[in-house]
Amino acid sequence: MRIQRLTPRILSRFLIVSLAIAAASPVVFGIEIAKKPQAKKAQPVKKPYVAPVPRKRFDPTDGDIFDGEDPVVRQAAIDALGKRSGTIVVTDAGTGRILTIVNQKMALKSGYQPCSTIKIPVALAALSESVIERETQVRLTRRSYTTMAMTHAIAVSNNDYFARLGEKLGFDRVSAYARRFGLGEKATLNLDAEQPGVLPSVAPKYGGVGMMSSFGSDIKLTPLEFAGLLGAVANGGTLYYLQYPKSQQEAEAVTPRVKRELDIETQISSVRPGMMGAVEYGTAKRAGFDPNDPIYGKTGTCTDPSTYAHLGWFGSFSKMGDRKMVVVVLLAGSKTFSGPVASGVGGLVYKSLESQNYVAHVKQEPVAVTGIAGEDDK
């Protein structure tokens, strides 16, 4: 009886196993199961080999004309910049001669947002107008009791500090001093291709004069304009026309031309400690601090609203022998670019010239001539 009860279950399992075997084999127990014909796989079409096009590396010197430049300074700047998207301008603060412009296409454009480099002219303006003194403690925000004085504010590039200075000065005074310091006008005497920067006619819509005096909002600054201003800070207050010789003969015959006397010698003595502090412990410390031959510098970092390029500025000067040299670096494009990165590039220029004993080849500076016939010396 037990075998009879299990027989149907056993038979059903037997049938299931038999069908499974039949599915795997076309002939099982004499039963032939036809399989569906399988479509042939399409053979891949072999494409002809195309050699990859090598990617052209960016060359910042492409198109530069440098017959009248100082070859030692130019090579030092080229080596420091490398293949970065940027420009370097080096000038003689005592004469206004341009020693080199690497990536002239970029340097001669109508400018970029100055970022925190605008803090140098704002500091000079505030000191000139007796809004503050170097040791004045400025309350950084209305809701905070934190205060800061100028030297540390320049060294660490404190935005709140300079926004407060801009508010105290007002838009008209900030604009007037910026223009007097050479912003918004051509810096050179003999470079037709140079385009001037831009100064706004009204305060920025967003942030007002505070954003203008801390970030340089709505301002366009050129590396040449910044080099001219830093030359004046380096030499005690004389704003020279920058001159770009077209040949070595012209370079030897350069006669300094005074654009205007700024009357800021006293104010400069209050600004320089902050610029030295920036290199010693602040935003420009990648430039490398040497107490015997200090570099005075100011960085700037922001995103240019017109191009959306990440900007890294570094403006500086240092004494090399009897010559005071100005080095301005502007990097634009990569997200890795910043003022601190630009300061490292600028520091390489100084180190290269020092290692080559550049000062041994520097000739005595010619005597400056005030003004130019036919020019409106403001």
NUDOKE-678038 format. One record per residue (C-alpha): residue number from 0; y, z, x. Coordinates in steps of 0.2 Angstrom, whole numbers. Last residue first. Example, Ala and Ser with C-alpha at 12.3 -4.5 7.8 and 13.67 -1.06 7.14 Angstrom:
2
{r 1 {-5 36 68}}
{r 0 {-22 39 62}}
# end
This chain:
378
{r 377 {576 -67 238}}
{r 376 {578 -79 252}}
{r 375 {582 -95 242}}
{r 374 {577 -109 254}}
{r 373 {589 -123 259}}
{r 372 {589 -118 278}}
{r 371 {576 -105 281}}
{r 370 {576 -86 282}}
{r 369 {577 -75 297}}
{r 368 {569 -81 313}}
{r 367 {556 -71 322}}
{r 366 {554 -70 340}}
{r 365 {538 -77 348}}
{r 364 {522 -65 350}}
{r 363 {515 -64 367}}
{r 362 {498 -73 369}}
{r 361 {481 -66 364}}
{r 360 {467 -70 376}}
{r 359 {463 -53 382}}
{r 358 {464 -46 364}}
{r 357 {448 -56 360}}
{r 356 {437 -45 370}}
{r 355 {422 -54 363}}
{r 354 {415 -38 356}}
{r 353 {431 -34 348}}
{r 352 {432 -50 340}}
{r 351 {415 -48 333}}
{r 350 {418 -30 327}}
{r 349 {434 -35 318}}
{r 348 {426 -49 308}}
{r 347 {410 -39 305}}
{r 346 {421 -26 296}}
{r 345 {428 -39 284}}
{r 344 {410 -42 279}}
{r 343 {406 -24 276}}
{r 342 {423 -22 266}}
{r 341 {417 -36 255}}
{r 340 {401 -27 251}}
{r 339 {412 -11 247}}
{r 338 {423 -22 236}}
{r 337 {409 -29 226}}
{r 336 {397 -43 226}}
{r 335 {379 -40 220}}
{r 334 {381 -48 203}}
{r 333 {384 -64 213}}
{r 332 {399 -75 210}}
{r 331 {415 -72 220}}
{r 330 {418 -64 237}}
{r 329 {436 -62 243}}
{r 328 {439 -56 261}}
{r 327 {457 -53 268}}
{r 326 {459 -49 287}}
{r 325 {476 -45 293}}
{r 324 {478 -43 312}}
{r 323 {491 -33 321}}
{r 322 {494 -39 339}}
{r 321 {498 -29 354}}
{r 320 {480 -26 358}}
{r 319 {470 -27 342}}
{r 318 {479 -17 328}}
{r 317 {470 -17 311}}
{r 316 {474 -24 294}}
{r 315 {464 -24 278}}
{r 314 {461 -32 261}}
{r 313 {444 -32 254}}
{r 312 {440 -39 237}}
{r 311 {423 -41 228}}
{r 310 {423 -51 212}}
{r 309 {409 -54 199}}
{r 308 {412 -71 191}}
{r 307 {416 -72 173}}
{r 306 {427 -87 176}}
{r 305 {443 -82 166}}
{r 304 {439 -64 164}}
{r 303 {436 -60 183}}
{r 302 {423 -47 184}}
{r 301 {428 -31 194}}
{r 300 {428 -24 211}}
{r 299 {443 -21 223}}
{r 298 {444 -13 241}}
{r 297 {458 -7 251}}
{r 296 {459 -6 270}}
{r 295 {467 1 286}}
{r 294 {455 -1 300}}
{r 293 {456 12 314}}
{r 292 {456 8 332}}
{r 291 {453 25 341}}
{r 290 {447 34 325}}
{r 289 {434 20 322}}
{r 288 {428 18 305}}
{r 287 {416 5 300}}
{r 286 {419 -9 287}}
{r 285 {405 -1 276}}
{r 284 {417 14 273}}
{r 283 {428 3 261}}
{r 282 {426 13 245}}
{r 281 {430 30 253}}
{r 280 {425 40 269}}
{r 279 {434 33 284}}
{r 278 {438 15 278}}
{r 277 {446 21 261}}
{r 276 {454 36 271}}
{r 275 {463 23 282}}
{r 274 {470 15 266}}
{r 273 {475 32 260}}
{r 272 {483 37 276}}
{r 271 {493 20 275}}
{r 270 {501 23 259}}
{r 269 {513 37 263}}
{r 268 {519 29 279}}
{r 267 {522 13 270}}
{r 266 {534 21 258}}
{r 265 {546 26 272}}
{r 264 {545 8 279}}
{r 263 {547 0 262}}
{r 262 {564 -10 264}}
{r 261 {556 -26 259}}
{r 260 {564 -38 271}}
{r 259 {562 -56 264}}
{r 258 {554 -72 268}}
{r 257 {556 -71 287}}
{r 256 {550 -86 297}}
{r 255 {540 -84 313}}
{r 254 {541 -98 325}}
{r 253 {525 -107 328}}
{r 252 {525 -119 343}}
{r 251 {508 -114 351}}
{r 250 {500 -117 334}}
{r 249 {509 -134 332}}
{r 248 {502 -140 348}}
{r 247 {484 -133 343}}
{r 246 {485 -144 327}}
{r 245 {489 -142 309}}
{r 244 {497 -125 310}}
{r 243 {497 -114 294}}
{r 242 {512 -103 292}}
{r 241 {513 -88 281}}
{r 240 {531 -84 276}}
{r 239 {534 -67 282}}
{r 238 {537 -51 272}}
{r 237 {544 -38 284}}
{r 236 {541 -20 279}}
{r 235 {533 -10 294}}
{r 234 {522 -23 302}}
{r 233 {506 -18 294}}
{r 232 {513 -16 276}}
{r 231 {522 -32 278}}
{r 230 {506 -41 284}}
{r 229 {497 -33 269}}
{r 228 {509 -42 258}}
{r 227 {506 -59 266}}
{r 226 {487 -57 266}}
{r 225 {487 -53 248}}
{r 224 {497 -68 244}}
{r 223 {485 -79 254}}
{r 222 {470 -71 246}}
{r 221 {477 -77 229}}
{r 220 {481 -65 215}}
{r 219 {480 -68 197}}
{r 218 {487 -55 185}}
{r 217 {481 -53 167}}
{r 216 {473 -36 171}}
{r 215 {476 -30 189}}
{r 214 {463 -16 187}}
{r 213 {474 0 189}}
{r 212 {492 -6 187}}
{r 211 {488 -19 174}}
{r 210 {476 -8 164}}
{r 209 {489 5 163}}
{r 208 {502 -8 159}}
{r 207 {493 -11 142}}
{r 206 {475 -7 139}}
{r 205 {471 -22 129}}
{r 204 {485 -34 125}}
{r 203 {491 -34 144}}
{r 202 {509 -31 146}}
{r 201 {521 -46 144}}
{r 200 {527 -60 156}}
{r 199 {511 -60 166}}
{r 198 {511 -63 185}}
{r 197 {501 -78 191}}
{r 196 {495 -84 208}}
{r 195 {503 -98 218}}
{r 194 {493 -114 222}}
{r 193 {492 -120 240}}
{r 192 {488 -138 243}}
{r 191 {506 -141 250}}
{r 190 {503 -129 264}}
{r 189 {519 -128 274}}
{r 188 {528 -112 271}}
{r 187 {514 -101 264}}
{r 186 {514 -87 252}}
{r 185 {517 -97 236}}
{r 184 {523 -86 221}}
{r 183 {516 -75 208}}
{r 182 {514 -60 220}}
{r 181 {526 -59 235}}
{r 180 {530 -41 236}}
{r 179 {546 -44 226}}
{r 178 {536 -51 212}}
{r 177 {525 -36 212}}
{r 176 {540 -25 212}}
{r 175 {548 -33 197}}
{r 174 {531 -33 187}}
{r 173 {528 -15 190}}
{r 172 {546 -11 185}}
{r 171 {546 -21 169}}
{r 170 {529 -15 164}}
{r 169 {533 4 165}}
{r 168 {534 15 180}}
{r 167 {527 30 172}}
{r 166 {513 21 163}}
{r 165 {509 11 179}}
{r 164 {508 28 189}}
{r 163 {496 35 175}}
{r 162 {485 20 176}}
{r 161 {485 22 195}}
{r 160 {478 40 194}}
{r 159 {465 35 180}}
{r 158 {458 21 191}}
{r 157 {454 31 206}}
{r 156 {451 20 221}}
{r 155 {442 32 232}}
{r 154 {454 31 247}}
{r 153 {469 26 236}}
{r 152 {467 42 225}}
{r 151 {463 53 240}}
{r 150 {480 48 248}}
{r 149 {490 48 232}}
{r 148 {487 65 225}}
{r 147 {474 70 212}}
{r 146 {473 81 197}}
{r 145 {460 87 184}}
{r 144 {467 96 170}}
{r 143 {459 85 157}}
{r 142 {463 79 140}}
{r 141 {479 69 145}}
{r 140 {470 61 159}}
{r 139 {472 60 178}}
{r 138 {485 74 180}}
{r 137 {495 68 196}}
{r 136 {497 80 210}}
{r 135 {512 75 221}}
{r 134 {508 75 239}}
{r 133 {513 57 243}}
{r 132 {528 58 232}}
{r 131 {530 52 214}}
{r 130 {541 42 202}}
{r 129 {553 41 217}}
{r 128 {556 23 212}}
{r 127 {551 17 230}}
{r 126 {536 29 229}}
{r 125 {530 22 213}}
{r 124 {533 4 219}}
{r 123 {523 6 235}}
{r 122 {509 14 225}}
{r 121 {509 -1 213}}
{r 120 {509 -13 227}}
{r 119 {494 -5 235}}
{r 118 {485 -2 218}}
{r 117 {484 -20 214}}
{r 116 {469 -21 226}}
{r 115 {459 -12 212}}
{r 114 {455 -29 203}}
{r 113 {465 -43 210}}
{r 112 {460 -55 196}}
{r 111 {458 -72 204}}
{r 110 {470 -84 211}}
{r 109 {478 -101 209}}
{r 108 {466 -110 221}}
{r 107 {470 -111 240}}
{r 106 {458 -98 246}}
{r 105 {443 -106 236}}
{r 104 {445 -124 243}}
{r 103 {450 -117 260}}
{r 102 {432 -109 262}}
{r 101 {436 -101 279}}
{r 100 {455 -99 282}}
{r 99 {459 -95 300}}
{r 98 {473 -89 311}}
{r 97 {487 -90 298}}
{r 96 {503 -87 307}}
{r 95 {514 -74 298}}
{r 94 {522 -69 315}}
{r 93 {519 -50 317}}
{r 92 {505 -48 304}}
{r 91 {495 -62 312}}
{r 90 {483 -69 299}}
{r 89 {465 -70 294}}
{r 88 {459 -77 277}}
{r 87 {441 -76 272}}
{r 86 {433 -85 257}}
{r 85 {418 -82 246}}
{r 84 {401 -88 240}}
{r 83 {390 -80 254}}
{r 82 {382 -91 266}}
{r 81 {387 -82 281}}
{r 80 {404 -73 279}}
{r 79 {404 -63 295}}
{r 78 {398 -78 305}}
{r 77 {411 -89 298}}
{r 76 {425 -76 301}}
{r 75 {420 -73 319}}
{r 74 {419 -92 321}}
{r 73 {437 -94 314}}
{r 72 {444 -80 325}}
{r 71 {437 -88 341}}
{r 70 {443 -106 336}}
{r 69 {461 -100 332}}
{r 68 {466 -113 319}}
{r 67 {476 -129 321}}
{r 66 {462 -142 320}}
{r 65 {454 -132 305}}
{r 64 {451 -144 291}}
{r 63 {438 -136 279}}
{r 62 {428 -148 268}}
{r 61 {412 -138 268}}
{r 60 {415 -121 277}}
{r 59 {408 -111 263}}
{r 58 {391 -120 265}}
{r 57 {379 -116 250}}
{r 56 {362 -121 254}}
{r 55 {355 -138 247}}
{r 54 {339 -135 238}}
{r 53 {326 -147 246}}
{r 52 {320 -160 233}}
{r 51 {302 -158 230}}
{r 50 {290 -173 234}}
{r 49 {284 -182 219}}
{r 48 {265 -185 218}}
{r 47 {260 -197 204}}
{r 46 {254 -189 188}}
{r 45 {235 -188 186}}
{r 44 {231 -190 168}}
{r 43 {219 -176 162}}
{r 42 {202 -181 156}}
{r 41 {201 -179 137}}
{r 40 {186 -168 133}}
{r 39 {173 -178 123}}
{r 38 {171 -173 105}}
{r 37 {155 -164 101}}
{r 36 {142 -172 90}}
{r 35 {137 -160 76}}
{r 34 {120 -153 80}}
{r 33 {105 -159 69}}
{r 32 {91 -146 66}}
{r 31 {74 -151 69}}
{r 30 {60 -140 62}}
{r 29 {44 -142 71}}
{r 28 {43 -123 74}}
{r 27 {59 -124 83}}
{r 26 {68 -141 88}}
{r 25 {86 -142 91}}
{r 24 {87 -125 100}}
{r 23 {100 -111 97}}
{r 22 {101 -113 78}}
{r 21 {82 -113 77}}
{r 20 {82 -97 87}}
{r 19 {94 -89 74}}
{r 18 {84 -97 60}}
{r 17 {68 -89 66}}
{r 16 {76 -72 69}}
{r 15 {82 -72 51}}
{r 14 {66 -78 44}}
{r 13 {56 -64 53}}
{r 12 {69 -51 47}}
{r 11 {66 -57 29}}
{r 10 {47 -57 32}}
{r 9 {47 -39 39}}
{r 8 {57 -33 24}}
{r 7 {45 -42 12}}
{r 6 {30 -35 20}}
{r 5 {35 -17 21}}
{r 4 {29 -13 4}}
{r 3 {12 -22 6}}
{r 2 {9 -13 22}}
{r 1 {12 4 14}}
{r 0 {0 0 0}}
# end
